Amino acid sequence: MEMFSLIKSSLASEDANPIHRLYSVGQQVGTGGQEMLWRIHEAESIEEEKGASVFIFNKKIANKLHKPRRREQVSEILRHDVTLLNKMSNASVLTIYHGLQEDKDSLSFASEPVAGSLANFLERFDKTSPQSINTTCGFMEHEVQCGIYQITEALMYVHGVERMIHRNVNPASILITQSGRWKLACFGFAEKTQDGRESFSCKAWSPKISKMAQPDLNYIAPEIQTTEVCTYVSDMFSFGMLICTIYNNGHSLIDAQYNPTVYVKQLDTLTQKFGDIAPMMPPALVDPVEKMINRDIRYRPTAQLFSLLKMFHDPTVSTLQQLDNLHLKSPSDKSHVFSVISQNIPLLPKAIRCSRLLPSLHQEFTSRDSVVTALPPLLSLVQHSSSEEFSQYVFPEITFVFNCSKPEQATVYLLNKIDFIISKCTTNQVRGDVMPFILKHIKSESFRIQEAALNALLVVKECLDDAILKSTVLPCAKEQFLQTADVKIKLIILSCIKHLLSIMNPFTVREEVLPFLVDIAKYQDASVIMAVVGIYKHMLNKRDSVLTRIFLAQSGMPSLLPHTVDPELSTDQFSIMMDVLYDMLGLIEQHRRSNGTQSSTPQRERLAPSGGSDKNLLFVGNSSPSGIQKSRTVLPFPECSISSLTRGRLSRNSSQEAPNSPELSKLKEKEMLTVSSKEPLRRFSLVPPGGGTPAINLTPDDGGYIDRNRRPSLQNMGQYNHDSERYERKSSTGSLFSFSEPRHTAPRRGSFQALGDTVMQLFSSK
C-alpha cells in the first residue's frame, strides 16, 4: 500500500516536468533502459500535432528503492545517455525529437514513436503466448533477421563512425518503433576510444555498486569481468548473447542473479547451452553466433564482417530493411526502392505484406508528392494477393488512394491499371467504389485524365447493368460531350458509347442514344459526324431492330443528308456515309415490304421522251447472274427503284456480294415475278403502247443475249455479216432472233447499218 501511494504521488509530481508543455503525454506503453528505469509513454506534439514517445524517469522512486547517495549517480548515467543519443544521426539509432528536460523530481525527453523495448516483447511472449511454428518470440522469422541486421548496422555506426563502445547491449537497450524497426539506445555506459586504440580499461561488475548504475551482468563480455579490458568485440559478445536470448524464448544463456561468482561459473557451461538452442536458429546464424560468444576475442567477428552474412540479403529481409529506411530516402531513391520492392512482392510472406508493407505505403500516400512512386508496389500487391487478402487489406488502401490528393500522373496510372484492380473486385466493389472514381474523372479538365477515364469505363462495362448505364454513365458522358470543346474528347466519348451499345437494353438505346445522335449531328466537324455515322453503321450491322423505319426516315437520314454536301468530307468519308445512307434506305424498304402495307408492287409505267430525245432515260448497268456485264440497257426513269439502286451499288462494290450470291438470285426472281404481273406487252415491239418515239431495247427480258460478247458502241464497226447457218428467223410473235447455241467465236459487230438491214428484212418478210 505504501508503494502504491509512492507511485501515485510520483506520477502527480511528473506533471510539472517541462516536457508536458511541449507534448501531450498519454498512457504508458513500455519500459526500457538499464533496469527498466525509463517509462515509455505515447505522446503527441502540441505545436505540430506529430506523433512521438516521451521517456520519463522519476527520481523519487530511485531514491526510495536505493540509497540516497546513489540517486545522483543514476541520474547522471541517464543524462549521459540522452546527451549521446541527441548527437547521433543514424537510421538504426533511436531518433531524439526533443532533448533532456529536467526538474527536481524527474528527467524526460521525447523521441520518435516507440512501441516498447525488445525486453518488453520477450517478456510478454514468455508470459502470455505459446510458441508458434511461424514465429520466434512472437516475431516472424524474417522480422527477427531484419532486426538483427539493423542492430548490426547500429554497431557498425557506433564502432566505425563514433569510435565508441556501447558496453550495454541487451534486450532492454533495443527499442522497437511503431513501424517495427529495431533501434539501438541506452548509451549511458558508452565510452569513446582514445588515441586510435581499440580498447580501454573499465571496471568489472561489483555487488557493492547499485545494479542501476552498472551494465547488465548477464550480457557482459568475459574479458570485462575477468581482466577489466573492453574492446569493440566486447559489444559483439553481448550482441551474440542477445541473439541467443531471442531464440531461447527470451531467456539468457547466463543467469548470474547479480552475482559475479555465478557468472564466472556459468561461462564454463556456455558452449553446452548454446548447443541446446542451436537447432532453433537459422542454419546461417549458428556458426557466426557461436564465434561471437567465444571467450577468446580473436574468434569473434566484427560488426562489419557479421553484416556480410548471405541471410541478410534475402529479398524479404532486404525489403523490410528498405521499408524501414524510406523516411531517409530522396524522391528519386524512393522510386528505385519501390521498383525493387515491386519485384520482391511475390516472395514476401502474407504477414509481411499486410503488417509491414501496406502501412509503409499508406504513409507514402498521405504525401501528394510520393503517391506516384508508391503506386507500383500497391498494384503488384493487388496482382499477387488472394481474394481474402485483397478484400481485407489491399482494397481499403486502394479506396484511400482513390480519394486522396494526388498528381495527374498518379490518377492516369490508376485509371490505366483499372483492369488489374477489378480482376480481384466483387461487382459491388466495382459499382460502389471503382465506378464513382471513373465517372468523377470523366469530367476532369485534363485531356489525359479524361481519355484514361473513358478507356477505363470500357474495361468495367461487363460489371455494369442497364440501370447504371441509364441513370449514371450515359448522362455523365453526354453532359461532358456538350461541355467540352476538345474534338478529341468528343470522339472518345462517341467511341465509348459505341462500345457500350452491346450491353444496353434496346429501349435505352432508343430513349437515350438515338435522340442524342440526332442532336449532335448538327455539329459541322467532319470527324464528329463520321463518328456518328460509325455508330449508325454499327447498329445497322447488328440487325437487332433498334433502328426503326420511322426513326430513319424522320430523324436519322434527315440529320445526315445535309452533310453529304459538306466539302470537308474526304472521298473515303463520303463513300462511307453514302453506304450507310443506302443501308438505311434498304432497311426502310425491307420494313415496308415485310409489313405487307403494299399488297402489290405498283405498275411501272414507261415515260416516253418527247422529241426523240434520250435525256430523260436512265442507263442502268445490271449484273447478270453469271457475273458477265450486260450491254447497256435503256430504261425509262420511273422503272428505277430502291432495289435497282441497291443492286447497282452492289455491282459497284463487288466485294460486298458475289455475282452468283443467293441474294442477287432472289432479287432477280422477285423482279421477274413482278414483271409477269404487269400489263402484257408485245415483246421487242418498236412502237410502245403509249405511243410517241420508241425506246429501243436491245436486250430481251428472258436473258437470251446473256452469253453474247457484244461490244456496245455507236461507232461503225464494219458491215454486219449474217450467218444463215447459225441464225434462224422466227415468227413475228416470238423474239426477233433465236440462237441455236451461244456464240463464243467471231463476236457480232453491231452498227447502225446492220440494224437498218435487219429492220428492212423484217418488214419485207411480213
TAVEN-V432946 format. One record per backbone hydrogen bond with DSSP energy under -1.0 kcal/mol. CO is the residue of the C=O (numbers start at 1). NH is the residue of the N-H. Records with the same first field share a line. If there is no record, write none. Layout:
CO: NH ; NH
This chain:
1: 5
2: 6
3: 7
4: 8
5: 9
6: 10
7: 11
8: 12
9: 13
10: 14
13: 16
14: 17
17: 20
18: 21
19: 23
22: 46
24: 44
27: 42
30: 40
32: 38
33: 36
34: 37
38: 32
39: 56
40: 29 ; 30
41: 54
42: 26
43: 52
44: 24
45: 49
50: 45
52: 43
53: 111
54: 41
55: 109
56: 39
57: 107
58: 62
59: 63
60: 64
61: 65
62: 66
67: 70
68: 71
70: 74
71: 75
72: 76
73: 77
74: 78
75: 79
76: 80
77: 81
78: 82
79: 83
80: 84
81: 85
82: 86
90: 93
92: 184
95: 112
98: 110
101: 108
105: 59
106: 103
107: 57
108: 101
109: 55
110: 97 ; 98
111: 53
113: 178
116: 176
117: 121
118: 122
119: 123
120: 124
121: 125
122: 126
123: 127
124: 128
125: 129
136: 139
139: 136
140: 144
141: 145
142: 146
143: 147
144: 148
145: 149
146: 150
147: 151
148: 152
149: 153
150: 154
151: 155
152: 156
153: 157
154: 158
155: 159
156: 160
157: 161 ; 162
158: 164
163: 193
165: 191
170: 173
171: 119
172: 33
173: 185
174: 118
175: 183
176: 115
177: 180
181: 177
183: 175
184: 94
187: 190
191: 165
194: 197
200: 230
206: 209
210: 213
211: 214
216: 219
221: 225
222: 226
223: 227 ; 229
228: 202
230: 200
231: 234
233: 237
234: 238
235: 239
236: 240
237: 241
238: 242
239: 243
240: 244
241: 245
242: 246
243: 247
245: 250
248: 251
259: 263
260: 264
261: 265
262: 266
263: 267
269: 273
270: 274
271: 275
272: 276
273: 277
274: 278
277: 280
278: 281
282: 285
285: 289
286: 290
287: 291
288: 292
289: 293
291: 294
296: 299
302: 306
303: 307
305: 308
306: 309
309: 312
310: 313
311: 314
314: 318
315: 319
316: 320
317: 321
318: 322
319: 323
320: 324
323: 326
325: 328
326: 329
330: 334
331: 335
332: 336
333: 337
334: 338
335: 339
336: 340
337: 341
338: 342
339: 343
340: 344
341: 345
344: 347
345: 348
349: 353
350: 354
351: 355
352: 356 ; 357
353: 358
356: 360
357: 361
358: 362
359: 363
360: 364
361: 365
364: 367
367: 370
370: 374
374: 378
375: 379
376: 380
377: 381
378: 382
379: 383
380: 384
386: 390
387: 391
388: 392
389: 393 ; 394
390: 395
394: 398
395: 399
396: 400
397: 401
398: 402
399: 403
400: 404
407: 411
408: 412
409: 413
410: 414
411: 415
412: 416
415: 418
417: 421
418: 422
421: 424
426: 430
427: 431
428: 432
429: 433 ; 434
430: 435
433: 437
434: 438
435: 439
436: 440
437: 441
441: 444
446: 450
447: 451
448: 452
449: 453
450: 454
451: 455
452: 456
453: 457
454: 458
455: 459
456: 460
460: 463
461: 464
465: 469
466: 470
467: 471
468: 472 ; 473
469: 474
472: 476
473: 477
474: 478
475: 479
476: 480
477: 481
478: 482
479: 483
480: 484
486: 490
487: 491
488: 492
489: 493
490: 494
491: 495
492: 496
493: 497
494: 498
495: 499
496: 500
500: 503
501: 504
505: 509
506: 510
507: 511
508: 512
509: 514
513: 517
514: 518
515: 519
516: 520
519: 522
520: 523
525: 529
526: 530
527: 531
528: 532
529: 533
530: 534
531: 535
532: 536
533: 537
534: 538
535: 539
536: 540
537: 541
538: 542
539: 543
548: 552
549: 553
550: 554
551: 555 ; 556
552: 557
555: 559
557: 561
560: 563
561: 564
563: 566
566: 569
570: 574
571: 575
572: 576
573: 577
574: 578
575: 579
576: 580
577: 581
578: 582
579: 583
580: 584
581: 585
582: 586
583: 587
584: 588
585: 589
586: 590
587: 591
588: 592
589: 593
590: 594
591: 595
610: 613
614: 617
618: 635
622: 630
624: 627
633: 620
635: 618
636: 639
637: 640
641: 645
642: 646
643: 647
644: 648
645: 649
646: 650
647: 651
648: 652
649: 653
652: 654
653: 656
658: 661
661: 665
662: 666
663: 667
664: 668
665: 669
666: 670
667: 671
668: 672
669: 673
670: 674
671: 675
672: 676
675: 678
682: 685
688: 691
700: 703
703: 706
705: 708
708: 710
723: 727
731: 734
751: 755
752: 756
753: 757
754: 758
755: 759
756: 760
757: 761
758: 762
759: 763
760: 764
761: 765
762: 766
